[in-house]
Amino acid sequence: MENTISILCVDDEQDMEMLITQKFRRNIRNKEYSFIFAQNGVQALEQLEKNPEVSLILSDINMPEMDGLTFLSKLKERKNAELKTIMVSAYGDMDNIRTAMNRGAFDFITKPINMEDMELTITKTLEEINQYKTFQKDRDKLVSIQKDLIIAYDIQQSMLPKTFPAFPDRTDFDLHGLVQPAKSVGGDLYDYFLIDEDHLFFMVGDVSDKGISAALFMAITKSLINTNISSEKNPNMVEEIMKINKALSANNTSMMFVTIFVCVLNLKTGEVNYVDGGHERPLILREGKKVEVFEKITGLPICVDADFPYKQYQFNIQPGDSIILYSDGLEDAKNPAGECRTIQPSIEILESLEPNQKPEQINALLLKEVNNYIDTADQFDDITILTVNYYG
């Protein structure tokens, strides 16, 4: 039986088997316990090879061929922390009992054996074994979760552009992006690429879930966006986003969704065409240090409605302006008191910048401030920032 506990009894006295089977007859009949018997340490080791399911050992100390103390030493070599041993010794034989405990015995009982005491000792030892097994299962789960988080982090990071400056030969714009993952890895993403010499695509997104599933969903989303939009010379962003939405919505049994803000910047005119999928409002840093919290028309996140009719809108920037896209981890971060940061500190930082700050410097200042705000509190969400400087 799967739930039957196997106990190995090691004793050279002939009547021990009879005493135990009589005392625990009800447990044996109900298939709670199954007893295996050996007369010395040598036989006990052989029985363990034949019966690896043994959880508990009752062993005498004084036996022929291999005594209980030598048997304990052999057990220790097996390094099986789940296997517990109760030693049986003559009353007052403290030297052997002390040696047995030093060699790894869990408990002991003395002869002449009080069968009630034996039953209580067996019950207590089995409870310890069960607690250890539960601890091991919980530990294994935590290890598995940690491995998943590492995999999720690797997936997330491998999909993000990391080479900066991204376009060292271009003088008409510069950009920089970063993601600081939370302890529980989420699915933030950013991307950018030149559609042609005059049009720059850039975007930020945030998957609703966390962990490896969010990282995989993020990777799929990014791949679809990159493949669909970068393959077109003059992409119709609405059409492409609707195709991506429909593809991701199909068989979305996990019910995840992703917010996005995607832009195409005309590098000659400063015109920005964008599609918004329920994402955070961008910040526009004008050349005169005035920050605009962009008043946008919000659409639904991707995967909420497979047939949602996304629309394209536009705004203009001038040479010297910067666009800052970010995920909600920037404004929703909480300090140790549980207070939400909001976007206002980011606005104040941007308006206090020295002239001609590079995108990487801007992102570093914003990230430093939010990390100082979080301080010792847990970062519960990814923080993503993508800054584009337009020079015209």
Backbone torsions as a table, in degrees:
resi	resn	phi	psi	omega
1	MET	NA	141.2	-174.9
2	GLU	-64.0	-34.1	-176.1
3	ASN	-96.1	2.5	178.1
4	THR	-73.3	132.6	179.5
5	ILE	-91.7	124.8	-179.9
6	SER	-92.3	126.8	-178.9
7	ILE	-122.2	128.4	178.3
8	LEU	-98.7	122.4	178.7
9	CYS	-107.3	121.6	-175.8
10	VAL	-117.6	107.8	-177.8
11	ASP	-162.1	136.8	-178.5
12	ASP	-86.6	-4.1	177.3
13	GLU	-77.5	129.7	-172.4
14	GLN	-65.6	-32.2	-174.6
15	ASP	-83.1	-5.6	-177.4
16	MET	-63.8	-42.0	179.9
17	GLU	-60.6	-42.6	-180.0
18	MET	-65.1	-43.2	-179.1
19	LEU	-61.8	-44.0	-177.5
20	ILE	-69.3	-46.2	-179.8
21	THR	-64.3	-31.3	176.8
22	GLN	-72.0	-45.5	-177.9
23	LYS	-63.8	-40.8	-174.0
24	PHE	-106.7	27.2	-176.3
25	ARG	-60.3	-38.5	-180.0
26	ARG	-67.0	-41.7	177.9
27	ASN	-64.1	-38.0	178.8
28	ILE	-68.1	-43.6	-179.8
29	ARG	-63.3	-38.1	179.5
30	ASN	-82.6	2.5	178.6
31	LYS	59.8	33.5	171.9
32	GLU	-82.2	-42.6	179.2
33	TYR	-120.3	147.7	170.9
34	SER	-131.3	121.5	-176.5
35	PHE	-101.1	137.9	175.2
36	ILE	-120.8	139.5	-172.2
37	PHE	-120.4	144.2	174.4
38	ALA	-143.6	154.5	-174.9
39	GLN	-102.1	-7.5	177.0
40	ASN	-162.6	178.0	-176.6
41	GLY	-64.2	-35.1	179.7
42	VAL	-62.9	-49.5	178.5
43	GLN	-62.7	-36.0	-180.0
44	ALA	-62.4	-42.8	178.4
45	LEU	-63.8	-37.5	177.2
46	GLU	-64.9	-41.1	179.1
47	GLN	-65.6	-35.4	177.8
48	LEU	-65.7	-34.8	176.0
49	GLU	-64.9	-39.3	-178.6
50	LYS	-77.9	-27.3	-173.6
51	ASN	-129.8	73.6	-177.1
52	PRO	-67.2	-10.3	-179.3
53	GLU	-79.2	-4.8	-179.3
54	VAL	-57.0	129.6	-178.9
55	SER	-103.9	-28.4	-171.1
56	LEU	-139.7	141.6	179.1
57	ILE	-123.8	131.0	169.0
58	LEU	-105.4	118.4	-174.4
59	SER	-134.0	131.7	170.4
60	ASP	-70.5	161.2	176.3
61	ILE	-92.3	-47.3	-176.3
62	ASN	-91.9	104.8	-179.6
63	MET	-143.3	155.7	177.3
64	PRO	-76.3	165.7	177.3
65	GLU	67.0	-59.0	173.9
66	MET	-143.2	116.7	-177.9
67	ASP	-77.5	174.6	-175.0
68	GLY	-65.8	-34.0	-179.4
69	LEU	-70.0	-40.4	175.8
70	THR	-65.7	-41.3	177.4
71	PHE	-58.2	-41.4	177.4
72	LEU	-60.8	-41.0	179.1
73	SER	-62.3	-39.5	177.8
74	LYS	-65.4	-39.2	178.3
75	LEU	-63.8	-39.4	-178.6
76	LYS	-61.0	-33.0	179.2
77	GLU	-65.8	-23.5	-179.4
78	ARG	-75.1	-20.7	176.9
79	LYS	53.6	47.2	177.2
80	ASN	-106.5	96.4	-175.0
81	ALA	-68.0	-20.0	-179.3
82	GLU	-79.4	-19.5	-177.1
83	LEU	-87.5	117.6	-178.3
84	LYS	-109.0	148.1	-177.9
85	THR	-124.6	131.3	172.4
86	ILE	-107.9	121.7	-178.2
87	MET	-93.2	147.0	179.2
88	VAL	-117.3	124.9	-178.1
89	SER	-144.7	164.1	179.5
90	ALA	-64.8	145.8	178.9
91	TYR	-57.3	130.6	178.6
92	GLY	87.2	-2.4	-179.1
93	ASP	-83.2	64.9	-171.8
94	MET	-69.9	-29.5	180.0
95	ASP	-62.4	-48.9	179.1
96	ASN	-67.0	-37.6	179.3
97	ILE	-63.6	-42.7	179.1
98	ARG	-63.8	-42.0	178.3
99	THR	-62.9	-41.3	179.7
100	ALA	-62.2	-42.8	179.7
101	MET	-66.1	-37.3	178.0
102	ASN	-66.5	-27.1	-179.2
103	ARG	-91.1	5.9	171.2
104	GLY	113.4	4.1	176.4
105	ALA	-63.4	144.0	-179.0
106	PHE	-84.7	-37.6	-177.1
107	ASP	-157.6	178.9	178.2
108	PHE	-148.6	157.3	170.5
109	ILE	-133.2	158.0	-175.1
110	THR	-114.3	154.8	174.8
111	LYS	-92.8	147.7	-3.1
112	PRO	-65.5	138.9	-171.2
113	ILE	-72.9	127.5	169.6
114	ASN	-88.9	112.3	-172.8
115	MET	-64.9	-30.5	176.4
116	GLU	-66.5	-41.3	177.1
117	ASP	-64.0	-39.5	177.3
118	MET	-61.0	-43.6	-179.7
119	GLU	-62.7	-43.9	179.3
120	LEU	-63.8	-40.6	-179.2
121	THR	-66.4	-41.0	177.0
122	ILE	-62.5	-45.1	-179.5
123	THR	-60.7	-44.9	-179.6
124	LYS	-63.4	-40.7	-178.9
125	THR	-67.5	-40.9	178.5
126	LEU	-64.7	-34.8	176.0
127	GLU	-63.3	-40.3	177.4
128	GLU	-63.5	-41.6	178.6
129	ILE	-61.8	-44.0	179.6
130	ASN	-64.9	-39.3	178.0
131	GLN	-63.5	-40.9	179.0
132	TYR	-65.0	-42.3	178.9
133	LYS	-63.4	-40.5	177.3
134	THR	-62.9	-42.9	177.5
135	PHE	-59.7	-43.7	-179.0
136	GLN	-64.4	-40.6	178.4
137	LYS	-63.0	-44.8	178.8
138	ASP	-63.5	-40.0	178.5
139	ARG	-64.1	-42.7	179.2
140	ASP	-62.1	-38.2	178.0
141	LYS	-64.0	-43.3	179.5
142	LEU	-63.9	-40.1	177.5
143	VAL	-62.7	-41.9	179.1
144	SER	-63.7	-42.1	177.8
145	ILE	-62.6	-43.1	179.9
146	GLN	-62.0	-40.8	177.7
147	LYS	-63.2	-41.0	178.0
148	ASP	-61.6	-41.0	-179.7
149	LEU	-65.6	-37.9	177.6
150	ILE	-64.9	-43.1	177.9
151	ILE	-62.0	-44.6	-179.8
152	ALA	-61.5	-42.7	178.6
153	TYR	-61.7	-44.5	-179.4
154	ASP	-62.9	-41.7	178.0
155	ILE	-61.2	-48.3	-177.7
156	GLN	-60.0	-49.1	-176.0
157	GLN	-69.5	-34.9	-177.9
158	SER	-68.2	-22.7	-177.4
159	MET	-89.5	-9.1	-174.7
160	LEU	-97.1	139.8	174.7
161	PRO	-62.7	137.4	-177.1
162	LYS	-130.8	-2.7	-177.3
163	THR	-90.3	117.0	178.8
164	PHE	-133.5	139.9	0.0
165	PRO	-65.3	140.2	-175.1
166	ALA	-70.9	-35.4	-178.3
167	PHE	-132.4	75.1	-172.1
168	PRO	-62.8	-20.0	-178.8
169	ASP	-87.8	-7.2	-177.1
170	ARG	-95.8	134.8	177.5
171	THR	-109.7	-3.8	-176.6
172	ASP	-90.2	-9.1	176.5
173	PHE	-162.5	165.0	173.6
174	ASP	-149.9	155.1	-179.8
175	LEU	-153.6	162.7	176.9
176	HIS	-155.9	141.1	177.8
177	GLY	-133.7	153.3	177.2
178	LEU	-151.8	154.1	170.4
179	VAL	-131.4	126.7	170.4
180	GLN	-107.4	103.8	-175.8
181	PRO	-68.2	148.0	171.7
182	ALA	-75.6	172.4	178.3
183	LYS	-60.6	-39.8	174.4
184	SER	-95.4	103.4	-168.3
185	VAL	-58.7	131.9	178.2
186	GLY	-103.1	-152.4	-176.1
187	GLY	-133.0	38.8	176.1
188	ASP	-66.3	149.5	177.7
189	LEU	-149.5	153.8	168.6
190	TYR	-143.6	159.7	178.3
191	ASP	-159.7	163.3	176.5
192	TYR	-163.4	151.9	173.2
193	PHE	-169.7	158.4	175.2
194	LEU	-85.0	121.0	175.2
195	ILE	-71.4	-42.7	171.4
196	ASP	-152.5	-170.5	-175.4
197	GLU	-63.7	-21.8	-173.5
198	ASP	-113.3	1.4	-175.1
199	HIS	-134.7	122.9	-179.9
200	LEU	-107.5	124.8	173.3
201	PHE	-95.5	136.3	172.9
202	PHE	-151.4	152.2	-175.6
203	MET	-160.1	161.0	171.5
204	VAL	-134.8	143.0	178.1
205	GLY	-142.0	165.2	-177.5
206	ASP	-147.8	113.1	177.8
207	VAL	-77.2	142.6	-172.6
208	SER	-68.1	-32.8	-173.7
209	ASP	-92.4	-176.3	178.3
210	LYS	-131.6	170.2	176.1
211	GLY	85.0	-164.0	-173.3
212	ILE	-66.1	-33.2	179.6
213	SER	-64.7	-40.3	178.4
214	ALA	-67.4	-39.5	178.9
215	ALA	-63.4	-41.0	178.1
216	LEU	-66.3	-41.8	179.5
217	PHE	-64.2	-39.0	176.8
218	MET	-61.7	-44.2	-178.0
219	ALA	-63.2	-42.1	179.0
220	ILE	-65.0	-44.3	179.8
221	THR	-59.3	-48.5	-178.8
222	LYS	-61.8	-41.6	-179.6
223	SER	-64.2	-42.7	179.8
224	LEU	-64.3	-44.3	179.7
225	ILE	-63.0	-47.3	-178.6
226	ASN	-61.7	-46.5	-177.4
227	THR	-65.1	-45.4	-175.3
228	ASN	-71.7	-41.6	-173.6
229	ILE	-86.2	-38.3	-177.3
230	SER	-71.9	-17.8	-177.7
231	SER	-84.5	-6.3	-178.1
232	GLU	-108.5	136.8	177.6
233	LYS	-70.7	-43.0	177.3
234	ASN	-125.7	75.8	-173.1
235	PRO	-66.9	136.9	169.4
236	ASN	-86.4	100.6	-171.1
237	MET	-62.2	-37.6	179.6
238	VAL	-61.4	-47.2	-179.6
239	GLU	-61.9	-42.8	-178.4
240	GLU	-68.7	-42.4	179.3
241	ILE	-64.2	-37.9	178.8
242	MET	-66.7	-36.9	176.8
243	LYS	-65.8	-43.0	179.3
244	ILE	-64.3	-41.9	178.5
245	ASN	-59.6	-44.6	-179.2
246	LYS	-66.5	-39.7	-179.1
247	ALA	-66.8	-42.5	-179.2
248	LEU	-73.3	-28.9	-178.9
249	SER	-73.3	-24.1	-178.7
250	ALA	-66.0	127.5	177.4
251	ASN	56.6	35.1	178.6
252	ASN	-84.7	68.5	-174.9
253	THR	-67.2	-24.5	179.6
254	SER	-77.0	-10.1	178.3
255	MET	59.1	33.3	173.7
256	MET	-80.6	159.3	173.5
257	PHE	-143.5	167.9	-178.7
258	VAL	-138.7	128.4	173.2
259	THR	-84.6	144.9	-178.9
260	ILE	-142.6	152.5	167.3
261	PHE	-136.7	109.9	-174.7
262	VAL	-115.0	139.1	-175.4
263	CYS	-133.8	149.3	167.0
264	VAL	-125.8	117.9	-178.1
265	LEU	-99.4	123.3	172.4
266	ASN	-78.6	110.8	-172.5
267	LEU	-73.5	-10.5	177.0
268	LYS	-92.8	-35.0	-173.4
269	THR	-108.7	-19.2	-175.5
270	GLY	82.2	7.2	178.5
271	GLU	-77.6	134.0	179.0
272	VAL	-117.6	116.8	171.3
273	ASN	-94.5	136.9	-176.3
274	TYR	-142.6	155.9	170.2
275	VAL	-125.8	129.1	-178.3
276	ASP	-108.6	128.9	175.5
277	GLY	-116.8	64.7	173.6
278	GLY	69.7	25.5	-174.6
279	HIS	-94.9	177.0	-179.6
280	GLU	-67.8	153.6	-178.8
281	ARG	-73.4	125.3	179.3
282	PRO	-64.4	159.0	171.9
283	LEU	-107.5	136.1	176.6
284	ILE	-117.0	116.5	178.2
285	LEU	-94.5	107.8	-180.0
286	ARG	-76.7	159.7	-175.4
287	GLU	-57.6	-31.8	-179.9
288	GLY	-82.6	17.2	177.2
289	LYS	72.0	12.6	175.7
290	LYS	-89.4	127.3	-179.7
291	VAL	-97.7	129.9	173.7
292	GLU	-105.3	126.9	169.4
293	VAL	-85.5	109.3	-167.2
294	PHE	-60.3	125.2	176.3
295	GLU	-86.9	99.2	-174.4
296	LYS	-110.1	164.2	175.3
297	ILE	-99.1	115.2	-169.1
298	THR	-86.7	132.4	170.8
299	GLY	-101.2	-179.5	179.8
300	LEU	-79.3	150.0	171.5
301	PRO	-60.9	156.4	175.7
302	ILE	-66.3	139.2	178.1
303	CYS	84.3	8.2	172.0
304	VAL	-87.1	-42.1	178.8
305	ASP	-139.9	113.2	-175.3
306	ALA	-61.3	-23.3	-176.2
307	ASP	-112.7	20.7	-177.2
308	PHE	-63.7	132.5	-177.4
309	PRO	-85.0	85.4	178.9
310	TYR	-64.3	152.6	179.5
311	LYS	-129.1	153.2	178.4
312	GLN	-102.0	136.8	177.8
313	TYR	-126.9	176.5	-179.4
314	GLN	-148.6	158.1	171.1
315	PHE	-149.1	171.8	-176.3
316	ASN	-123.1	145.1	171.5
317	ILE	-124.3	159.0	-178.1
318	GLN	-112.2	159.7	175.0
319	PRO	-53.9	131.8	-176.5
320	GLY	99.5	-11.5	178.6
321	ASP	-84.1	157.2	176.2
322	SER	-130.3	145.6	174.3
323	ILE	-112.7	129.4	178.8
324	ILE	-117.7	112.2	172.4
325	LEU	-99.1	147.4	-175.7
326	TYR	-156.2	164.5	175.0
327	SER	-98.8	168.7	-174.3
328	ASP	-67.5	-11.9	175.6
329	GLY	-62.5	-22.2	-180.0
330	LEU	-73.6	-41.9	-176.2
331	GLU	-98.1	-19.7	-178.9
332	ASP	-94.3	0.9	179.4
333	ALA	-57.3	145.1	-178.2
334	LYS	-119.1	145.5	176.9
335	ASN	-86.4	176.9	-179.0
336	PRO	-57.9	-22.1	178.2
337	ALA	-84.4	-3.1	179.1
338	GLY	85.0	12.9	-178.6
339	GLU	-87.5	135.4	-178.4
340	CYS	-76.7	139.8	-172.9
341	ARG	-71.9	-41.3	-171.9
342	THR	71.5	177.9	-178.4
343	ILE	-91.8	-9.6	-174.0
344	GLN	-59.4	-42.5	178.1
345	PRO	-59.9	-33.9	178.1
346	SER	-66.7	-39.5	177.5
347	ILE	-61.8	-43.9	-178.7
348	GLU	-64.5	-38.8	178.0
349	ILE	-63.8	-45.4	-178.4
350	LEU	-63.0	-38.7	-177.7
351	GLU	-76.3	-12.7	179.7
352	SER	-103.0	6.2	-176.6
353	LEU	-66.5	146.6	170.0
354	GLU	-70.1	155.5	-179.9
355	PRO	-61.8	153.6	172.8
356	ASN	62.2	35.1	175.7
357	GLN	-73.0	134.8	177.0
358	LYS	-74.1	155.0	178.5
359	PRO	-55.5	-39.3	-179.8
360	GLU	-63.6	-38.3	178.1
361	GLN	-67.5	-40.4	178.6
362	ILE	-61.6	-47.9	-179.2
363	ASN	-62.0	-40.0	-179.1
364	ALA	-63.4	-40.7	179.0
365	LEU	-66.6	-42.1	178.8
366	LEU	-64.1	-43.4	-179.0
367	LEU	-67.3	-40.3	179.4
368	LYS	-60.5	-42.9	-177.9
369	GLU	-66.2	-42.4	-178.5
370	VAL	-69.4	-34.1	176.4
371	ASN	-68.0	-37.0	175.0
372	ASN	-64.1	-35.4	179.7
373	TYR	-68.8	-43.6	-179.8
374	ILE	-64.3	-41.3	176.8
375	ASP	55.0	-119.0	-177.0
376	THR	-90.2	-1.8	178.5
377	ALA	-73.2	161.7	177.2
378	ASP	-76.9	135.2	171.0
379	GLN	-81.1	107.3	-171.6
380	PHE	-90.9	-7.9	-178.7
381	ASP	-143.4	153.3	176.3
382	ASP	-62.0	151.0	174.7
383	ILE	-118.5	117.4	-178.5
384	THR	-123.3	134.5	178.0
385	ILE	-137.0	131.9	173.5
386	LEU	-129.6	117.5	-178.6
387	THR	-114.8	131.4	178.2
388	VAL	-120.4	120.3	173.8
389	ASN	-96.1	129.0	179.3
390	TYR	-107.7	122.2	-178.8
391	TYR	-106.7	-17.7	177.0
392	GLY	76.2	NA	NA
